[in-house]
Structures are given as C-alpha cells and as structure tokens.
C-alpha cells in the first residue's frame, strides 16, 4: 500500500480503500465540511452510520464534491432497533435517500443482537442477514458485512448464510488488537476495519507512543494508523480539522520496524472505548 487510495480486495471481487475517513461522533453540522476536506485530501473511503445522525450531511458532501460517486467507497450501518427482515429493507432505503445515492458500497450490521436482549438472538441476526443478502442481490449494496461481531456471532451467520460477510469492523488500536476476532475473520476471508484507531484520544498520553512519535518524526496519530495498515487492517480515523485530516493521510512515507510493531502489539489499557457487544446498551 502506497497511498490511502490503494485498495484491499474483498471476497466478492470488489475492493476497499486501505484507509477510510470515519464520522463517528461528528455532528451533522460539521460532517459535510469534514467529509469535503477528507475528499480533498485524497480519501476515497467514507464511513458513516444511521446511529451517527449524520447520513444526510455526509450525502450532501458527496453531492457537493467534485469527486465522482463511482470513485468513492461509501459505508453505512444498520442500527440495531431496525434489525429484522422487513425493517432492514426499509432502513436501507432510508439510508439511501439520506445519502442521496442509489447504492451503498458497504452495508454493515452495526452491532450483533445478543442473548442479553433476546433469547432468540441467533435468529434475529439471521433474519437481518437474509435481508442483507437480498439487498446485495438487488444491487442496492455492493458489499455486505458486520460491525462489532465476535467469533461466536460470526459463526452463527457463517453456518446459515448463502453469502458470507465480507468485512467485520471492530475497535482496533494499540492496546486493543483483538487477536482472536482478527484471526477468526481472516480464516473466513473477511477484511478487518478498525474504528477508533486512535484509542478515543487517550492513546496520546501513553509514553511509548510519544517515544515512537519522536523516533519516527511523526505524530502519535500517524504511528497508530501506520501500525493498523501494517497489520492489514483498514483504519477509520476521524477529525473535523482539515490539517489533521491531511496529516492522518500521510502515513505511507515510513514503516514501523518489527520491534516497534511488537512493542505496540504488547501495549495494554490504551484507550478502550468501553463499548462491548456482550454488554451493549442502545
């Protein structure tokens, strides 16, 4: 990978840019300008979700941008209250309308339903996945996947699906490498995306990160993003500041050596969000 526009192949023959631009916690009032700044900086992979409340603002950025829709890889996510077959189909149509597009490049189930909420959680997830397969076959979405699914959630779908998930988007940053989930997904030919790649901001206070930033002459954010890319994970940094948006894209002119990768792999307590698919409140 040499630029943020270089792509990683998905199992269905499409491909995904190796770095995305995230919009989690970006207010709608700021999302349009932030996405426009990202596209101007060279990003071609934009990530949003119904739960973020900014799909319409993201869609407006795509409408205003001089970058053609065909060159943009657009992801959004189904919110859990909309899970179920018919409700998923309806929710996707609403997202398409808000985003002002007739297709989504990647559609994800935002969080797995789990036994904490439903005795029949496996069936709930499968009903939703059946709708995802229909949306994929209809061409409304170009690729389908999951978000925050752990191996047992994925296995439920794997054993009962016609089309395997192509992606799992999980929290991924130094201190939270999620080795078990990453290994399981790779065994299933699924690409890993990493949300909160900067550890919800708390990573900046970790002494080891400061030392590496000085060693490489890069920002702590750039060190985190480079670590993810070298692990073959697609990071999704977010910012509303144009200079930081540009800086986060400048991670292809250096590499972390093996010892520093190992150091980062071994860090702990570096900014976990606290969001847990086994204990989720929504």
Backbone as CSV, one residue per row, in Angstrom:
resi,resn,N_x,N_y,N_z,CA_x,CA_y,CA_z,C_x,C_y,C_z
1,UNK,0.824,-1.184,0.000,0.000,0.000,0.000,0.877,1.259,0.000
2,UNK,0.643,2.126,-0.967,1.464,3.326,-1.108,0.704,4.625,-0.925
3,UNK,-0.636,4.568,-0.996,-1.460,5.756,-0.791,-2.759,5.338,-0.117
4,UNK,-3.511,6.307,0.402,-4.784,5.982,1.045,-5.833,5.515,0.048
5,UNK,-5.550,5.667,-1.243,-6.499,5.216,-2.256,-6.212,3.791,-2.729
6,UNK,-5.079,3.224,-2.339,-4.806,1.828,-2.693,-5.851,0.930,-2.034
7,UNK,-6.169,-0.164,-2.696,-7.320,-0.967,-2.281,-6.941,-2.377,-1.875
8,UNK,-7.753,-2.907,-0.960,-7.638,-4.283,-0.491,-8.797,-5.072,-1.093
9,UNK,-8.557,-6.216,-1.716,-9.664,-6.972,-2.318,-10.585,-7.574,-1.265
10,UNK,-11.877,-7.574,-1.570,-12.869,-8.268,-0.764,-13.189,-9.607,-1.415
11,UNK,-13.815,-10.471,-0.669,-14.034,-11.838,-1.139,-14.976,-11.925,-2.332
12,UNK,-15.756,-10.873,-2.588,-16.691,-10.924,-3.720,-16.107,-10.314,-4.988
13,UNK,-14.832,-9.935,-4.953,-14.197,-9.387,-6.145,-14.141,-7.878,-6.182
14,UNK,-14.872,-7.200,-5.289,-14.735,-5.755,-5.190,-13.520,-5.448,-4.322
15,UNK,-13.283,-4.178,-4.033,-12.134,-3.816,-3.219,-12.446,-2.579,-2.399
16,UNK,-11.681,-2.402,-1.324,-11.934,-1.342,-0.363,-10.669,-0.527,-0.157
17,UNK,-10.741,0.808,-0.197,-9.543,1.608,0.062,-8.948,1.291,1.432
18,UNK,-7.621,1.300,1.509,-6.927,0.779,2.685,-6.998,1.680,3.906
19,UNK,-7.460,2.905,3.749,-7.722,3.810,4.869,-9.054,4.482,4.600
20,UNK,-9.876,4.610,5.632,-11.161,5.273,5.483,-11.222,6.523,6.336
21,UNK,-12.264,7.308,6.109,-12.497,8.509,6.909,-13.745,8.281,7.744
22,UNK,-13.590,8.264,9.057,-14.707,7.994,9.950,-15.474,9.250,10.342
23,UNK,-16.737,9.059,10.688,-17.580,10.197,11.079,-18.315,9.947,12.391
24,UNK,-17.885,8.939,13.151,-18.500,8.678,14.449,-18.312,9.900,15.350
25,UNK,-19.392,10.313,15.998,-19.411,11.473,16.902,-19.155,12.794,16.187
26,UNK,-19.209,12.805,14.863,-19.106,14.064,14.134,-20.507,14.637,13.973
27,UNK,-20.804,15.780,14.581,-22.151,16.350,14.467,-22.516,16.618,13.016
28,UNK,-23.791,16.501,12.722,-24.247,16.733,11.347,-23.830,18.108,10.848
29,UNK,-23.810,19.075,11.743,-23.457,20.440,11.345,-22.017,20.546,10.855
30,UNK,-21.159,19.611,11.272,-19.757,19.646,10.868,-19.395,18.550,9.875
31,UNK,-20.281,17.587,9.682,-19.933,16.418,8.881,-19.726,16.757,7.413
32,UNK,-20.527,17.639,6.862,-20.387,17.962,5.436,-19.018,18.555,5.155
33,UNK,-18.617,19.541,5.933,-17.322,20.180,5.690,-16.171,19.215,5.974
34,UNK,-16.322,18.354,6.983,-15.259,17.396,7.297,-15.071,16.397,6.162
35,UNK,-16.165,15.868,5.627,-16.067,14.899,4.535,-15.514,15.566,3.279
36,UNK,-15.925,16.790,3.015,-15.373,17.507,1.864,-13.864,17.701,2.015
37,UNK,-13.422,18.025,3.231,-11.985,18.181,3.473,-11.253,16.854,3.279
38,UNK,-11.887,15.763,3.711,-11.270,14.446,3.540,-11.149,14.087,2.059
39,UNK,-12.184,14.315,1.308,-12.135,14.007,-0.118,-11.082,14.868,-0.822
40,UNK,-10.968,16.116,-0.413,-9.953,16.992,-0.998,-8.545,16.516,-0.644
41,UNK,-8.407,15.913,0.542,-7.105,15.417,0.988,-6.744,14.079,0.362
42,UNK,-7.670,13.497,-0.380,-7.371,12.255,-1.089,-8.103,11.031,-0.603
43,UNK,-8.818,11.117,0.512,-9.594,9.971,0.973,-10.661,9.635,-0.063
44,UNK,-10.881,8.348,-0.249,-11.950,7.902,-1.141,-12.850,6.874,-0.459
45,UNK,-12.715,6.766,0.824,-13.458,5.783,1.621,-14.085,6.544,2.791
46,UNK,-15.406,6.672,2.779,-16.127,7.437,3.791,-17.041,6.496,4.572
47,UNK,-16.966,6.576,5.903,-17.713,5.670,6.783,-18.689,6.472,7.652
48,UNK,-19.961,6.086,7.607,-20.986,6.700,8.445,-21.903,5.604,8.962
49,UNK,-22.992,5.989,9.609,-23.961,5.037,10.148,-25.246,5.776,10.472
50,UNK,-26.359,5.053,10.403,-27.635,5.646,10.783,-27.568,6.198,12.205
51,UNK,-26.936,5.445,13.110,-26.875,5.853,14.512,-26.059,7.123,14.718
52,UNK,-25.214,7.502,13.771,-24.412,8.701,13.938,-25.233,9.978,13.738
53,UNK,-26.369,9.850,13.075,-27.222,11.017,12.854,-26.670,11.994,11.837
54,UNK,-25.748,11.535,10.983,-25.144,12.471,10.021,-25.155,11.953,8.583
55,UNK,-25.965,10.937,8.303,-26.008,10.400,6.939,-26.379,11.487,5.926
56,UNK,-27.343,12.303,6.253,-27.769,13.338,5.308,-26.644,14.330,5.046
57,UNK,-25.910,14.690,6.084,-24.786,15.616,5.923,-23.674,14.997,5.096
58,UNK,-23.424,13.705,5.303,-22.423,13.007,4.501,-22.868,12.961,3.042
59,UNK,-24.148,12.672,2.823,-24.673,12.658,1.465,-24.547,14.010,0.784
60,UNK,-24.725,15.063,1.555,-24.586,16.406,0.986,-23.137,16.668,0.569
61,UNK,-22.191,16.177,1.356,-20.783,16.324,0.976,-20.491,15.607,-0.328
62,UNK,-21.028,14.400,-0.466,-20.820,13.667,-1.711,-21.438,14.406,-2.887
63,UNK,-22.592,15.032,-2.664,-23.254,15.779,-3.733,-22.429,16.995,-4.145
64,UNK,-21.852,17.666,-3.152,-21.091,18.880,-3.436,-19.692,18.597,-3.978
65,UNK,-19.159,17.437,-3.673,-17.776,17.148,-4.026,-17.572,17.051,-5.537
66,UNK,-16.375,17.412,-5.969,-16.004,17.264,-7.373,-15.555,15.843,-7.688
67,UNK,-15.390,15.018,-6.649,-15.018,13.619,-6.853,-16.261,12.845,-7.283
68,UNK,-16.148,12.061,-8.326,-17.306,11.331,-8.833,-17.728,10.254,-7.846
69,UNK,-19.023,9.987,-7.801,-19.550,8.976,-6.881,-18.886,7.623,-7.105
70,UNK,-18.576,7.286,-8.346,-18.002,5.981,-8.664,-16.610,5.800,-8.048
71,UNK,-15.954,6.898,-7.714,-14.613,6.824,-7.141,-14.632,6.810,-5.615
72,UNK,-15.816,6.915,-5.026,-15.942,6.966,-3.564,-16.496,5.640,-3.056
73,UNK,-15.869,5.113,-2.041,-16.336,3.900,-1.374,-17.091,4.346,-0.126
74,UNK,-18.404,4.149,-0.135,-19.281,4.670,0.915,-19.827,3.532,1.768
75,UNK,-19.624,3.651,3.075,-20.125,2.666,4.033,-21.151,3.299,4.952
76,UNK,-22.242,2.585,5.224,-23.118,2.953,6.326,-23.550,1.677,7.036
77,UNK,-24.268,1.871,8.156,-24.556,0.733,9.028,-26.016,0.749,9.467
78,UNK,-26.558,-0.451,9.584,-27.918,-0.644,10.077,-27.917,-0.537,11.593
79,UNK,-28.792,0.295,12.147,-28.870,0.435,13.599,-29.716,-0.700,14.179
80,UNK,-29.367,-1.129,15.381,-29.959,-2.340,15.939,-31.475,-2.326,16.078
81,UNK,-32.104,-1.214,16.464,-33.569,-1.239,16.532,-34.244,-1.550,15.191
82,UNK,-33.481,-1.402,14.086,-34.036,-1.682,12.756,-33.771,-3.110,12.304
83,UNK,-33.119,-3.930,13.145,-32.861,-5.307,12.729,-34.155,-6.086,12.540
84,UNK,-34.080,-7.090,11.665,-35.246,-7.859,11.245,-35.338,-7.771,9.737
85,UNK,-36.050,-8.668,9.105,-36.032,-8.733,7.640,-36.651,-7.492,6.996
86,UNK,-37.944,-7.266,7.236,-38.626,-6.146,6.588,-38.066,-4.801,7.055
87,UNK,-37.782,-4.676,8.346,-37.286,-3.405,8.864,-35.900,-3.070,8.326
88,UNK,-35.097,-4.090,8.061,-33.785,-3.853,7.450,-33.935,-3.315,6.038
89,UNK,-34.817,-3.910,5.268,-35.033,-3.433,3.894,-35.484,-1.980,3.891
90,UNK,-36.394,-1.645,4.799,-36.887,-0.273,4.900,-35.782,0.677,5.354
91,UNK,-34.987,0.251,6.329,-33.916,1.102,6.847,-32.876,1.402,5.776
92,UNK,-32.571,0.415,4.946,-31.604,0.638,3.874,-32.118,1.687,2.898
93,UNK,-33.383,1.613,2.547,-33.963,2.617,1.647,-33.866,4.015,2.246
94,UNK,-34.090,4.121,3.554,-33.988,5.425,4.213,-32.553,5.942,4.172
95,UNK,-31.591,5.051,4.368,-30.189,5.459,4.290,-29.816,5.894,2.879
96,UNK,-30.275,5.162,1.890,-30.013,5.545,0.504,-30.558,6.941,0.206
97,UNK,-31.747,7.218,0.698,-32.350,8.527,0.489,-31.555,9.618,1.200
98,UNK,-31.198,9.368,2.452,-30.447,10.366,3.216,-29.087,10.640,2.582
99,UNK,-28.447,9.600,2.078,-27.120,9.727,1.484,-27.156,10.229,0.039
100,UNK,-28.337,10.359,-0.505,-28.525,10.867,-1.874,-27.754,10.022,-2.894
101,UNK,-27.913,8.712,-2.762,-27.233,7.789,-3.669,-28.147,6.615,-3.959
102,UNK,-27.898,5.918,-5.054,-28.737,4.762,-5.378,-28.055,3.443,-5.048
103,UNK,-26.857,3.509,-4.444,-26.218,2.284,-3.951,-25.253,2.639,-2.829
104,UNK,-25.017,1.670,-1.969,-24.049,1.780,-0.880,-22.939,0.779,-1.174
105,UNK,-21.705,1.192,-1.032,-20.594,0.289,-1.340,-20.453,-0.815,-0.300
106,UNK,-20.701,-0.491,0.968,-20.598,-1.481,2.035,-21.659,-1.188,3.081
107,UNK,-22.490,-2.200,3.365,-23.551,-2.075,4.366,-23.233,-3.054,5.489
108,UNK,-23.227,-2.536,6.716,-22.845,-3.349,7.868,-23.975,-3.416,8.904
109,UNK,-24.103,-4.551,9.578,-24.929,-4.631,10.788,-24.100,-3.998,11.903
110,UNK,-24.602,-2.943,12.503,-23.780,-2.117,13.390,-23.314,-2.876,14.637
111,UNK,-24.201,-3.616,15.273,-23.870,-4.428,16.448,-24.668,-5.719,16.379
112,UNK,-24.123,-6.802,16.884,-24.901,-8.041,16.914,-25.984,-7.985,17.979
113,UNK,-27.139,-8.533,17.657,-28.085,-8.836,18.728,-27.475,-9.946,19.562
114,UNK,-27.760,-9.944,20.840,-27.131,-10.928,21.707,-28.135,-11.452,22.709
115,UNK,-27.735,-12.522,23.413,-28.636,-13.197,24.342,-29.038,-12.323,25.517
116,UNK,-28.280,-11.241,25.763,-28.657,-10.326,26.829,-30.018,-9.702,26.541
117,UNK,-30.356,-9.554,25.260,-31.579,-8.866,24.866,-32.648,-9.799,24.313
118,UNK,-32.218,-10.876,23.670,-33.173,-11.760,23.024,-32.777,-13.211,23.250
119,UNK,-33.718,-14.040,23.689,-33.447,-15.473,23.804,-33.141,-16.067,22.434
120,UNK,-33.763,-15.491,21.388,-33.562,-15.997,20.026,-32.626,-15.072,19.240
121,UNK,-31.543,-14.619,19.890,-30.651,-13.655,19.253,-30.063,-14.177,17.951
122,UNK,-29.802,-15.501,17.902,-29.252,-16.045,16.664,-30.216,-15.833,15.501
123,UNK,-31.495,-16.084,15.736,-32.485,-15.933,14.684,-32.654,-14.476,14.280
124,UNK,-32.593,-13.565,15.250,-32.710,-12.138,14.943,-31.598,-11.703,13.990
125,UNK,-30.382,-12.117,14.295,-29.270,-11.762,13.416,-29.417,-12.391,12.032
126,UNK,-29.929,-13.619,11.983,-30.090,-14.292,10.699,-31.175,-13.664,9.843
127,UNK,-32.263,-13.201,10.459,-33.308,-12.505,9.704,-32.736,-11.247,9.056
128,UNK,-31.937,-10.534,9.818,-31.305,-9.328,9.282,-30.351,-9.675,8.154
129,UNK,-29.556,-10.730,8.347,-28.597,-11.099,7.309,-29.303,-11.545,6.035
130,UNK,-30.439,-12.188,6.161,-31.202,-12.573,4.965,-31.594,-11.330,4.166
131,UNK,-31.968,-10.266,4.864,-32.289,-9.015,4.176,-31.040,-8.420,3.529
132,UNK,-29.898,-8.524,4.207,-28.646,-8.037,3.626,-28.342,-8.773,2.322
133,UNK,-28.541,-10.068,2.318,-28.299,-10.830,1.095,-29.222,-10.380,-0.031
134,UNK,-30.480,-10.080,0.303,-31.424,-9.600,-0.717,-30.994,-8.240,-1.251
135,UNK,-30.555,-7.358,-0.374,-30.096,-6.035,-0.798,-28.875,-6.157,-1.703
136,UNK,-28.012,-7.087,-1.383,-26.814,-7.321,-2.191,-27.192,-7.858,-3.573
137,UNK,-28.097,-8.816,-3.608,-28.519,-9.391,-4.885,-29.241,-8.358,-5.750
138,UNK,-29.922,-7.410,-5.097,-30.666,-6.376,-5.826,-29.765,-5.247,-6.307
139,UNK,-28.505,-5.225,-5.874,-27.583,-4.188,-6.304,-27.660,-2.897,-5.516
140,UNK,-28.454,-2.891,-4.461,-28.529,-1.676,-3.636,-27.273,-1.491,-2.799
141,UNK,-26.603,-2.601,-2.508,-25.324,-2.548,-1.797,-24.317,-3.402,-2.550
142,UNK,-23.085,-2.945,-2.607,-22.056,-3.631,-3.385,-21.313,-4.687,-2.566
143,UNK,-21.337,-4.530,-1.247,-20.694,-5.495,-0.354,-21.434,-5.450,0.979
144,UNK,-21.411,-6.569,1.708,-22.134,-6.659,2.974,-21.220,-7.212,4.059
145,UNK,-21.451,-6.736,5.270,-20.587,-7.183,6.346,-21.165,-6.882,7.713
146,UNK,-20.283,-6.914,8.690,-20.663,-6.852,10.091,-19.836,-5.785,10.793
147,UNK,-20.273,-5.416,11.980,-19.524,-4.487,12.806,-19.656,-4.924,14.255
148,UNK,-18.533,-5.030,14.928,-18.505,-5.405,16.349,-18.956,-6.842,16.606
149,UNK,-18.899,-7.683,15.601,-19.246,-9.100,15.773,-18.026,-9.869,16.243
150,UNK,-18.214,-10.682,17.250,-17.171,-11.574,17.738,-17.334,-12.946,17.086
151,UNK,-16.338,-13.824,17.228,-16.396,-15.104,16.518,-17.698,-15.866,16.673
152,UNK,-18.264,-15.939,17.881,-19.490,-16.730,18.032,-20.664,-16.097,17.293
153,UNK,-20.687,-14.762,17.185,-21.733,-14.108,16.406,-21.546,-14.389,14.908
154,UNK,-20.288,-14.315,14.466,-19.995,-14.565,13.053,-20.298,-16.014,12.692
155,UNK,-19.947,-16.939,13.578,-20.162,-18.360,13.305,-21.631,-18.666,13.091
156,UNK,-22.490,-18.015,13.838,-23.935,-18.188,13.659,-24.363,-17.852,12.237
157,UNK,-23.822,-16.773,11.697,-24.143,-16.385,10.323,-23.442,-17.301,9.329
158,UNK,-22.180,-17.606,9.584,-21.405,-18.432,8.659,-22.082,-19.778,8.394
159,UNK,-22.668,-20.364,9.433,-23.277,-21.681,9.293,-24.652,-21.643,8.626
160,UNK,-25.201,-20.458,8.462,-26.587,-20.374,7.976,-26.792,-19.427,6.798
161,UNK,-25.710,-18.913,6.236,-25.872,-17.890,5.194,-25.669,-18.470,3.800
162,UNK,-26.163,-17.737,2.804,-25.849,-18.024,1.408,-24.629,-17.228,0.951
163,UNK,-24.472,-16.034,1.517,-23.357,-15.157,1.163,-22.611,-14.818,2.444
164,UNK,-21.323,-15.101,2.480,-20.528,-14.834,3.678,-20.287,-13.334,3.848
165,UNK,-20.277,-12.858,5.085,-19.872,-11.465,5.328,-18.474,-11.219,4.765
166,UNK,-18.282,-10.031,4.237,-17.009,-9.691,3.598,-16.098,-8.858,4.493
167,UNK,-16.693,-8.253,5.535,-15.968,-7.321,6.398,-16.474,-7.479,7.825
168,UNK,-15.592,-7.249,8.796,-16.002,-7.019,10.179,-15.280,-5.757,10.646
169,UNK,-16.059,-4.771,11.060,-15.485,-3.519,11.557,-15.493,-3.564,13.084
170,UNK,-14.294,-3.493,13.679,-14.168,-3.640,15.118,-13.295,-2.517,15.683
171,UNK,-13.390,-2.310,16.990,-12.469,-1.379,17.639,-11.069,-1.981,17.557
172,UNK,-10.121,-1.186,17.046,-8.776,-1.717,16.812,-7.764,-0.586,16.942
173,UNK,-6.911,-0.703,17.925,-5.854,0.284,18.142,-4.821,-0.318,19.079
174,UNK,-3.624,0.282,19.197,-2.667,-0.244,20.169,-3.315,-0.360,21.546
175,UNK,-3.128,-1.508,22.150,-3.791,-1.774,23.420,-5.074,-2.555,23.255
176,UNK,-5.572,-2.649,22.021,-6.771,-3.437,21.757,-6.679,-4.063,20.366
177,UNK,-5.785,-5.019,20.178,-5.596,-5.620,18.857,-6.611,-6.701,18.509
178,UNK,-7.400,-7.163,19.487,-8.461,-8.152,19.256,-7.971,-9.339,18.409
179,UNK,-6.890,-9.980,18.866,-6.266,-11.040,18.076,-7.220,-12.170,17.716
180,UNK,-8.065,-12.582,18.662,-8.949,-13.715,18.399,-9.928,-13.398,17.270
181,UNK,-10.562,-12.237,17.338,-11.523,-11.866,16.307,-10.832,-11.663,14.965
182,UNK,-9.676,-11.013,14.970,-8.942,-10.784,13.727,-8.559,-12.117,13.078
183,UNK,-8.044,-13.041,13.858,-7.643,-14.341,13.306,-8.847,-15.099,12.761
184,UNK,-9.958,-15.050,13.473,-11.161,-15.750,13.028,-11.650,-15.167,11.703
185,UNK,-11.687,-13.842,11.613,-12.160,-13.206,10.384,-11.258,-13.543,9.206
186,UNK,-9.971,-13.539,9.427,-9.056,-13.852,8.325,-9.227,-15.287,7.865
187,UNK,-9.509,-16.177,8.792,-9.770,-17.564,8.410,-11.036,-17.673,7.577
188,UNK,-11.936,-16.710,7.737,-13.193,-16.684,6.978,-13.100,-15.772,5.760
189,UNK,-11.896,-15.304,5.423,-11.664,-14.438,4.263,-12.425,-13.125,4.388
190,UNK,-12.468,-12.586,5.595,-13.113,-11.300,5.855,-12.042,-10.240,6.120
191,UNK,-12.228,-9.059,5.547,-11.335,-7.928,5.796,-11.719,-7.272,7.120
192,UNK,-10.717,-6.821,7.867,-10.936,-6.149,9.140,-10.821,-4.645,8.949
193,UNK,-11.817,-3.919,9.430,-11.733,-2.468,9.541,-11.576,-2.104,11.015
194,UNK,-10.871,-1.010,11.295,-10.642,-0.609,12.670,-11.229,0.743,12.990
195,UNK,-12.287,0.745,13.836,-12.802,2.032,14.303,-12.070,2.447,15.572
196,UNK,-12.121,3.729,15.867,-11.373,4.306,16.991,-9.898,3.933,16.927
197,UNK,-9.249,4.107,15.772,-7.855,3.676,15.648,-6.885,4.502,16.490
198,UNK,-7.384,5.631,17.037,-6.544,6.471,17.886,-6.908,6.305,19.359
199,UNK,-7.582,5.212,19.688,-7.869,4.903,21.076,-8.696,5.950,21.786
200,UNK,-9.696,6.492,21.077,-10.594,7.503,21.659,-9.821,8.687,22.229
201,UNK,-8.632,8.939,21.691,-7.829,10.086,22.106,-6.920,9.827,23.290
202,UNK,-7.210,8.802,24.066,-6.402,8.561,25.272,-5.032,7.969,24.943
203,UNK,-4.887,7.496,23.742,-3.603,6.929,23.312,-2.490,7.984,23.335
204,UNK,-2.872,9.253,23.241,-1.885,10.326,23.164,-1.127,10.518,24.480
205,UNK,-1.653,9.966,25.554,-0.996,10.094,26.858,-0.086,8.915,27.190
206,UNK,0.029,7.959,26.266,0.843,6.764,26.515,2.309,7.083,26.217
207,UNK,3.203,6.937,27.206,4.607,7.314,26.995,5.264,6.618,25.807
208,UNK,4.967,5.337,25.614,5.580,4.611,24.496,5.191,5.230,23.143
209,UNK,3.981,5.728,23.058,3.546,6.357,21.814,4.321,7.649,21.566
210,UNK,4.545,8.397,22.625,5.304,9.640,22.488,6.742,9.355,22.058
211,UNK,7.329,8.296,22.620,8.699,7.921,22.254,8.800,7.543,20.777
212,UNK,7.821,6.756,20.297,7.843,6.339,18.889,7.599,7.517,17.955
213,UNK,6.732,8.425,18.345,6.476,9.604,17.519,7.768,10.405,17.336
214,UNK,8.531,10.540,18.407,9.800,11.262,18.321,10.804,10.487,17.461
215,UNK,10.835,9.181,17.615,11.779,8.356,16.856,11.552,8.490,15.356
216,UNK,10.293,8.448,14.937,9.988,8.451,13.503,9.710,9.842,12.951
217,UNK,9.651,10.847,13.818,9.336,12.188,13.356,7.923,12.301,12.828
218,UNK,7.021,11.552,13.456,5.615,11.527,13.048,4.726,11.811,14.247
219,UNK,3.459,12.086,13.984,2.525,12.285,15.083,2.132,10.939,15.680
220,UNK,1.633,10.984,16.911,1.136,9.753,17.531,0.024,9.156,16.688
221,UNK,-0.844,9.999,16.140,-1.919,9.503,15.277,-1.352,8.753,14.088
222,UNK,-0.332,9.295,13.460,0.265,8.628,12.303,0.893,7.293,12.690
223,UNK,1.492,7.224,13.872,2.056,5.958,14.340,0.955,4.913,14.495
224,UNK,-0.168,5.297,15.095,-1.294,4.364,15.283,-1.832,3.875,13.948
225,UNK,-1.998,4.786,13.015,-2.581,4.425,11.721,-1.626,3.546,10.918
226,UNK,-0.342,3.858,11.004,0.636,3.029,10.284,0.666,1.620,10.862
227,UNK,0.562,1.513,12.186,0.516,0.202,12.846,-0.656,-0.619,12.313
228,UNK,-1.828,0.011,12.182,-3.001,-0.699,11.670,-2.789,-1.149,10.233
229,UNK,-2.297,-0.255,9.397,-2.086,-0.591,7.987,-1.083,-1.737,7.849
230,UNK,-0.025,-1.727,8.653,0.958,-2.813,8.571,0.395,-4.132,9.066
231,UNK,-0.679,-4.081,9.838,-1.376,-5.302,10.245,-2.430,-5.713,9.208
232,UNK,-2.550,-4.976,8.121,-3.538,-5.301,7.107,-4.948,-4.936,7.507
233,UNK,-5.087,-4.061,8.497,-6.392,-3.586,8.963,-6.662,-2.216,8.358
234,UNK,-7.914,-1.962,7.981,-8.317,-0.689,7.384,-8.715,0.273,8.501
235,UNK,-7.874,1.258,8.856,-8.238,2.173,9.927,-9.200,3.250,9.444
236,UNK,-10.004,3.758,10.388,-11.013,4.764,10.068,-10.832,5.985,10.966
237,UNK,-9.759,6.752,10.753,-9.558,7.941,11.579,-10.623,8.991,11.306
238,UNK,-10.926,9.797,12.326,-11.890,10.871,12.162,-11.294,12.162,12.694
239,UNK,-11.726,13.261,12.112,-11.358,14.587,12.577,-12.264,15.581,11.874
240,UNK,-12.394,16.756,12.437,-13.107,17.839,11.747,-12.139,18.970,11.414
241,UNK,-10.854,18.751,11.690,-9.827,19.764,11.459,-9.074,19.439,10.172
242,UNK,-9.167,20.285,9.148,-8.546,19.956,7.856,-7.076,19.593,7.940
243,UNK,-6.294,20.281,8.779,-4.861,19.973,8.851,-4.629,18.572,9.408
244,UNK,-5.433,18.158,10.387,-5.285,16.810,10.940,-5.798,15.765,9.967
245,UNK,-6.847,16.103,9.244,-7.361,15.187,8.226,-6.267,14.894,7.204
246,UNK,-5.570,15.934,6.771,-4.472,15.743,5.806,-3.329,14.958,6.434
247,UNK,-2.980,15.305,7.659,-1.867,14.633,8.329,-2.126,13.139,8.503
248,UNK,-3.370,12.790,8.823,-3.711,11.375,9.016,-3.592,10.569,7.730
249,UNK,-3.577,11.250,6.601,-3.412,10.558,5.319,-1.942,10.332,4.971
250,UNK,-1.043,10.988,5.684,0.379,10.974,5.334,1.110,9.904,6.143
251,UNK,0.803,8.656,5.845,1.375,7.540,6.612,2.063,6.515,5.702
252,UNK,2.348,6.916,4.476,2.897,5.964,3.516,4.341,6.280,3.131
253,UNK,4.975,7.190,3.874,6.368,7.527,3.606,7.295,7.001,4.697
254,UNK,6.780,6.087,5.533,7.621,5.459,6.554,7.006,4.118,6.926
255,UNK,7.804,3.285,7.594,7.331,1.994,8.094,7.843,1.806,9.517
256,UNK,7.040,1.157,10.329,7.457,0.791,11.678,8.271,-0.495,11.602
257,UNK,9.405,-0.519,12.290,10.196,-1.743,12.241,9.560,-2.815,13.118
258,UNK,10.038,-4.032,12.972,9.403,-5.188,13.622,9.380,-5.056,15.135
259,UNK,10.440,-4.531,15.715,10.481,-4.413,17.172,9.462,-3.401,17.674
260,UNK,9.250,-2.341,16.914,8.276,-1.341,17.330,6.841,-1.838,17.104
261,UNK,6.645,-2.626,16.062,5.335,-3.257,15.893,5.033,-4.160,17.086
262,UNK,6.016,-4.921,17.515,5.828,-5.812,18.660,5.565,-5.024,19.937
263,UNK,6.268,-3.916,20.090,6.041,-3.066,21.264,4.588,-2.592,21.298
264,UNK,4.103,-2.122,20.160,2.723,-1.639,20.088,1.735,-2.781,20.287
265,UNK,2.061,-3.940,19.751,1.183,-5.105,19.926,1.006,-5.452,21.403
266,UNK,2.030,-5.194,22.189,2.003,-5.605,23.580,1.456,-4.578,24.554
267,UNK,1.098,-3.397,24.059,0.563,-2.373,24.958,-0.801,-2.798,25.508
268,UNK,-1.132,-2.300,26.684,-2.435,-2.571,27.305,-3.016,-1.266,27.833
269,UNK,-4.325,-1.276,28.044,-5.015,-0.135,28.672,-4.682,1.182,27.985
270,UNK,-4.878,1.216,26.668,-4.512,2.414,25.902,-5.706,3.150,25.302
271,UNK,-6.882,3.009,25.870,-7.987,3.805,25.352,-9.165,3.025,24.836
272,UNK,-9.469,1.876,25.460,-10.672,1.145,25.084,-11.896,2.039,25.262
273,UNK,-12.794,1.996,24.320,-13.991,2.844,24.344,-14.946,2.476,25.462
274,UNK,-14.886,1.210,25.916,-15.851,0.718,26.892,-17.065,0.079,26.258
275,UNK,-17.172,0.146,24.932,-18.308,-0.450,24.227,-18.036,-1.928,23.991
276,UNK,-18.967,-2.762,24.443,-18.769,-4.211,24.433,-20.000,-4.877,23.826
277,UNK,-19.838,-5.636,22.732,-21.014,-6.285,22.122,-21.717,-7.270,23.029
278,UNK,-21.067,-7.725,24.082,-21.710,-8.618,25.032,-22.418,-7.871,26.162
279,UNK,-22.281,-6.549,26.187,-22.889,-5.757,27.264,-23.280,-4.386,26.722
280,UNK,-24.014,-4.395,25.625,-24.329,-3.162,24.916,-25.677,-2.604,25.348
281,UNK,-25.715,-1.326,25.578,-26.982,-0.638,25.864,-27.249,0.296,24.685
282,UNK,-28.403,0.170,24.063,-28.749,1.053,22.949,-30.224,1.392,22.995
